[in-house]
Amino acid sequence: MGKKKYTPPQPKSTYLGTPITPKKSGLPKETESLCPECQAVIPAVLYNEDGRVMMLKACPDHGEIKDLIWSDTKLYLQMENWDFGDNCGIANPDVPDATKCPDDCGLCNIHTSHTSLANIDLTNRCNLTCPVCFANANSAGSLFEPSIEQVSMMLQNLRDEKPVACRIVQFSGGEPLVYPHFLEAVKKAKEVGFSHVQIASNGIKLADRDFAMRCAEAGLHSIYLQFDGVDDEIYLKTRGEPLFKTKVKAMENIREAGMKIVFVPTIVKGVNDHQVGKILEFALENIDIMSGISYQPVTFTGRISYKEREQKRFTLTDLARCIEEQTGIAQMYNDWYPLNSTAPFSRLLGKIRGEETVTLTCHTHCSIGTYLFVDQNKKGVPVTRFMDIGEMYRDMDRLASSDGFLSNINTLTKAKAFNSLRKHFHEDRAPEGLTFMRFLQTLEGFVDKDKGRGEKDGTYTYKTLLVAGMHFMDSYNYDIERVKRCVIHYAAPDGKIYPFCVYNSGPTVRDRIEKEYALSDDDVLQRAEEENYPPELQRIVNRIKAKAEKAGTPIS
């Protein structure tokens, strides 16, 4: 990684001229958070306590709140060495005159990042009733299901983002596959120019082979598959049903259909953290269809005591520790880095292409990850073992910020630029068959879908597996500096785009949107009849009937 301090370029303002305050480093440091009771913006301090990073804040009306942020201070501080500065947001934000985050949301003049991954909720109904669901699907008492016209509008809003149009969209929910116009939505996304169309799914409907094939034909690229462990004991706890065989069947169909999978395990301390390593090993066994694992530490909704949070809170440093202890594949202090450390690669690529490209400039402490290069024996080797990643990224950043490089861009300059990175590559420590040229081709595959699929014959790129953790916030650990830099966004039917941790926690825009755009009771009853009353709609129908009976107007 290298210990030499590098100061990256830092923009002074967003595209609309709003000053950007650079991220603070070290501990202790001050930030702003929310009161979990009243959602008021209040001061907070992050500090070291017995080798752990804690947040302490106090609301004038509801008192002091304390929460664990990262369970290892050393790794928390180490991640700050990988920071490569902020971006300038977007030039056409939804709210051009915001003054306070997160009160003046959607994407606004304060926000420093553009959309790297967009979410569109197709429905709030689900064919499961999971106790760990942040979307609270099935509990709203009403049906949120945007029309295909509204979905088309949301897709276009994302593509119209300037100067970088969003190119990856993920349909989510609820369970997006129960949306009656799902295949049409996928086709619409392809029509307006999204290069990658993904879904966040429990996989139940993909266990139907014919349906999986139809999804692939429509243009679905990747499935972010809910995957909490490798035995049904775990699924009974986290999802309320034995689902492992269903997951395996879905994987078989996804393989046959030629799509890709990212496992998305929700990790709860004391519930399934012992499965972290087994999930990774299972992914390596199925590397032919795997793109990555996105571990998601549990996010708490509603009121929960400090004692219970202490028992269940799983942090990103816990993830790194579990991977090392349970698999030995990646070392906690040597092989992990924040996902925003990839920004120099994107900036250099943008200079070569002559246009800005999608760049991950989220907060340093939003996520951590490591890329495993997987050999023919399905053994994963972290990229940090054979590549001086820190120095490579610093060299990329220097090249990308060089005026001379920009003015003299040509084929020879491009070749020299990438060849200058060769000194950071150690072929003697690389997995079998990985040359420097194939390493560069693999980097190209990260941003080009066709290249990423090995140019159809699997010889262009090397097999890789992104192992990452993304810790979405709740009201207890909310940090507004993270919100300002969020790169995972939601498009909503009100025409705005919202950061993930505003949509799902804190202000929880989701609740307002789902209430405002809910279908009428008559429309729900009609849809339930048309679909022959599937269980997830029958639950809502029962609530509608109970409400009508209480009002003295029973529905037959």
N, C-alpha and C positions, 0 to 999 in steps of 0.2 A: 504494500500500500504506500509506503514511503512516509517519512515524517517531516519532510521539508514543507514549510508553510507556503501556500500559494494563495495569492489574493486575486480572485476572479473579477472580471468586469461586473459592475453592479449598476443597473439603470437608475437614474435619479427619479424618474416619474413614469407613470403609465402612459399609454398612447394619448389619453385625454388630458394629460398634464397634472394628474394627482401625484403628489410626492410619495415615493416609496421609502419606507423606513426599513433598512436592511435587517435581516434576522439577527437576534442577539445570540451570542455564544457564551459558553461557560455557565457556571452555577455559583450563587443563586442568580435568578433573573426575574424581572417582572413581566407580566403579560396581562391580558384581559380574559375573563371567563364569564360564565353565566351562573346565576343562582339556580339550582335544580328545582326549587320550589316555585319561584315567580318569574324565572327567565330573565331577570334584570342583568344587564352587563355590569360586572363588578371587577375590581382589581384582584389579581392573583399573583402568587409568587411560586416559582419552581425552585426547589432546593434539594440538596443531598441530605439524606437521613439514613445512617447506617448502611451506606453503599447502595441505596435505592433513591430514585428520583420521585419526589412527592410534589403535589400541588396543594397549596393552602389558600383559601379564600374565605371572605366573610361578607354576608349580606346583612345590611342594617336591620332588615325585618326578620330574617330567618337564621341568623347566626353563622357560626363557623362550619366550613365544609373542608374535609381533607380527603385526598385520594391518591392512590398509587398511579404513577405515570409510566415509568420503566423500572423494572426490578433490578437493574444493574447500571450504576452510574458510569462505570468505566466505558461500557459499550455506548451508552448515550452520548458521552462526550466525544468518543472516538468517531461517531457518525458525523460530527460537525466538521471533521477534517475533509469530508467529501463534498462539501457544499460548493456549488458553482454559480451562485447568485440567482437573482430573480429574473423574470421576464417582464414584459410591458403590458400584459393583459390583452384585451381585445379593443379594436378601434371602433366597434359599433356595439357597445354594451346595451343591455336592456334598460339600465338605469344610469344615465350619463351624469347625474348630479348628486349621487349619494354622498352622505357626510359621515355615516356611522355604520359600521359592520357589527353584527349581521342584520341590523334593523331594516336597512334600505336594499333588500335583495330582490330580484335576481342578479345575474352577473352585472357588475357595475364598474364605474370608473376607478374604484379603489382596488378591484381585483387584479392580481398580477399575472395570472396564468390563463392560458386558453384551454379549450376542452381537448383532453387526450383520449378519454373514453366517455361516451355519452350513454346515459340510461333513459329508456322510455318505458314507463309502466303501462302495460297493455290492459291490466285488470288488477283488482285487489282481491279477487277470489282465488282459492287454491284448493287442490285436491288432497292437501294435508293440513293438519292443525298443529304446527310445530310450536313447542313452548319457547324456543329461542329465536323466533322470527321478529326482526326489527320492524318489518312492514305491518305487523299485527293483522295479517291477512285473515279474513273470515270474522274478525271481531268488530268491524266497523258498524255492522248493522245495516249497511247500504251497499249498493253495487256501483263501483267506479269502473267504467269500461269505455274509454274514448272511442269515438267512431273512427273508421278508417280515414275519413277526411281530416279529423283532428290529428291522427297519427302522421299523415302526410305533411301537415303543416308543421308539426314538431320536427320531423326529419329535415324539412327544408330550412327551418330556422337554424339548425345545427350546421348545415352545409353552407349557410350564408355568413357564418362567423368570419370575421376578418381581423388580421391578414391571413389566418390559418384556418381553413375550413376543416371541420371535424370529419374524420374518415373512418372511425370505428364506432359502431352503435351496438348497444346491448339491450335487447328487449327483456324486461323484467316484470315483476309483479309483487304480490301474488305469484301464481304460476302462469307464465306467459303462454304456455302451450294449450291452455284451456280457453284462450281468447278465440272467439269464433272466426276472426279474420286474420289469424296468425300468418298463414302462408302468403296472403296478399300483402301483409305488412313487410314481410321479408323481401318480396319482389319490389315493393315501393322503395325500400332502402337501397336496393341495388340500382334501381332506375335513376335515383337522384345522385348517385355517385359514391356511396359508401364502399370502401374496399373490403372491409371486414364487417360481417353481420353476425352477432353473437346472441346467445340467450343465457340467462341465469335460470336454471331449471333443476327440479328434483329428479328428472329423468324418467318419471313413471310412464308418460305417454311415449317416450322414445323406446320403451321396451316392446312397443309394437313396431315390427320391422317395416311394414308398408308405410307407416307414418314417418319413420325416420328417413326412408328413401325419398319421400315427398318433400321433406324439409331440405334435404341436400339439393334436390332438383330445383327448389325455389331460390337457392342461393345462400342457405345457412352455412356458415364457415366453422364456428366454434361453439361448443357447449361448455359453459361454466357450470359444472355438475356439482350440486350439493353432495358432499362426500365427507362424512364426519368420522369414519372409521371403517374397519374391515371385518366387523362382526355385528350381528343383530342386537347384541346386548347394548351397544352404543346407540343404535337407531331407536330402540325402544325408549331410551332416556331423552334423546335430543329431538326425535321426530314423532314419537308415539306409536310407531309401527315398525315391524321387521322389514327392512328395505334392501339389505345387502344383495340378495339374489336379483332383485329388480335392477339395481345399479349395474351389476355385471351383465345382465341381459341387454340393458341400454347400451353399454360399452361395446358389446358385440355388434349391435346394429349400427352404431356410430362408425365403427371400424369398417364395416361392409359398405357404408354409404360414403366413405372417404372424407369424413369430417374430423375435427380435432377436439380435444378435451382439455379443460383446465379444471382440476379438482378445487372445490371451494369448501374446505372444512371450517365450520364454526367451532372454535376451541374454548371450552369452559374448564377452568382449573378444577381438578378433582372429579371431573366427569369423563373427559376423553383426551386430556393432555398426554396420557400414556400411549395414545395411538398416533401421535405426531410422526414418529419414525416409521411405523408400519404403513402409514399412508404414503410416505415418500418411497418406501421400498416397493409398494404395490404400483406406484406410478412408474418406477423404473422397469418393473416387469412388463408394463404395457407401454413402453416408450414409443412404440410405432404410432400410437394415436395421441400421445400426451404432448401438450405444449408447456404446461406448467402446473404449479400448485399455488393457490392464493389462500394461505391460511388467514382466517379472520377471527381474532380474539373477540370474545363475546361483547356485545354492546348492551348495556342495561337500559331498559325502558321502564318508565314508572318509578315509583318510590321504592328504594332499597337501602337497607341499613349499611353503615360502614363495615360492620362485622361480616355481613354476607358478601359485600364487595371484596373484602380481603380474602375470603374463602374461595371466591370464584374468579376474581380478576386475573386474566392471563395477558401478559404484555409481550411486546416484540422481543425483548431480551429473553423472556421465558422460551419463546420459540427457538431462538438461536441455541440456547442451552439444551433444549430437548432434542434438537436435531443432532448436536454433538454427542450427547450422552446416549441416545437411543440408536444412532446409526454410525457415528464416527466419520461420516462423509464430509461434513463441513465443520470447521472449528469456529467457536463463538467469536473470538477476537481477531481472527485472521481472514475469514472468508466471506464476511457480510458487509454490505454497504447499502446506503439509502438509494431508492430508485431515482431520486433526482440527480444522482451522480452521473447518469447517462446523458445529461443535457449537452455536454461538449460534443458528443457524437452527433446528436441531432443538429447542433449549430453548424458543425463542419459540413454535414450532409446538405444543409440548407444553403450554405455558401457555394458548394459545388453545383447544386441544382439551380442556383440563382433565385431562390425563393425560400421564405421561411417554411419550416416543416414542423410537424408535431413535436413538441419539446416538453419533457417532464420536468417542470420546475415547481413541484409540490414542496411542502416543508420537509426539512431534513428528517424530522421525527414522525412523519406520517407512515413510513414504511421502511422495511429492510428486505434485502434479497441477495441471492447469489445465483449465477448461471452455472449449471452443471453441464459439462460436455460428456456425452454418454457414448462409450465405445461399443464394439460389437458384442461384448460380454455383458452389456447392460450395467456396466460400472460407471458411476457418475464422478467426474473430477471437477471440482470448482475451478472456474476460470482464473481465480487468483493464484492457483498453484503453478501456472505456466505463463502467466501474463502479469506484468507490473501494471495493474489496472489504474492505480492512482496516477502514476507518472504518464501513462498513455492518455488518460483523460485530460491531464494538464497540458500535454502537448497538443491535443486536439483543440483545447480551448484557446491556446496561444495562436494556433493556425487560424481558427475561426474568427478571432478578433483582430487579425492582422490586415491592415488596409492594403498592403502589398499583395497579399494572397488574393484578396478580392479583385483588385484591378488587373491582375495577370492570370486570371483563371483560364486554363485551357487543359487539354488532355494531359500534357506533360506535367503541368502543375498538380493535377489531381493524382497522377501516378507518384510523383515525388512526395506529395502530402501523405498518402497512405504508406508508401515505402519507408517514410521516416519513423513510422510506428514499429517497424520490424525489430528495432533494438530492444523493445519491451517484451518480445515474444521469445520464449525459451522452448525450442522444439524438443529438447532432450527431456523435458518434464511434461510435455503434452501427451494426451492420450494417443494410442496407436492410430496412425493414419491422418492425424491432424497437422497439416502443414500451415505455414503462415498464409499462403494464398487461400487455402480453404477456410482459414479463420476469417479472412476478410470477406470471402463469399458468404460465410455464415452471418456476419454482421449485416451484409446486404439483405440477407433473407429476413432479418428482423423487421425491415421496413417494406419489403416487397413480398406480397403473398405468394406469387408464383415461385420466386426464388426460395422462399421459406419452405415450400413444399418440395424442395430438392430438385426443381425443374423437372418434376414428374418422375425422374428415375432414381432420385435419392442420392446422387453422386456429387451434386453441386455444393450443398451445405452439409455440415456435420450435425448429428443429432444433439439437441440441447434440451434442457429442462430448466425453466425458470422456477426457482423455489423462493417464494416471497411471502411476506406477511404485511397486511394492510390493516392498521388498527383504526377503524372508524370510531368517531368520538360519541360520547353520550354527555348528558348535562353535568355529570360529576367531574369528568376530565377534559371538558371543553376548553380549547385554546383558540382564541380568535385569530391569532397569527397564522395558525394552520388553515383556518377557513379562507383567509384572504388569498392563499396560494393553492387552493384545492384544484386538482386537474381532472377529477371524476365528477361529472355533472349530470343533472336531470333536466330534460326538456319536459315542459308541462303544457297542458292545453290552454293555459292563460297566455301563452305566447312567450313566456320567459324561460330562462335557463338558470338553474340553481346549483350551487355547490352541494355535494353529497351530504355533508354533515350539517347543512341547513335544511335540506329536504327531509332528512330522516331523524334528526335529533336537534336539540337546542330549540330554535323556533318551530321546528317540525312542520315545514310547509306542506308536507304530504297530507297531514290531517285536514288543512284548509282546502287544498286542491280536491281531495277525494270527496269532501262534503259539498263543495261548490259545484262540482261537475258530476255528482252522483246521478244515476238514472232514477227516474220517477218510480214509485211503487208499481204503477200500471205497466211500465216498461219492463220492470224486473219480472213481474208475473207472466208477461207475454214471453219473455226470453226463456224463462224456466219451462214454460209449456212447450216452446219450440225445441228445446234441448232435452225434453223428457225428464226434467227435474233431477239433474245430477246432484250428488250430495252437497257440494259446495254452494249450489244455488238454493237447494232445499232449506239449508240453514237460514239463509236470508229470507226466503219465503215464510218460514215459520215465524221469524221476527215481525215481518209485515202483518201476518195474520193475527199475531198476539196483540200488536199495536192497534189494529182495527177493532178487534174484539173488546179491548179495553175502552175504546172510544165509542162503543155501542154500534159499530157498523161492521159486523163480522163478514169475512170473505169466505165463500164456499170453496 
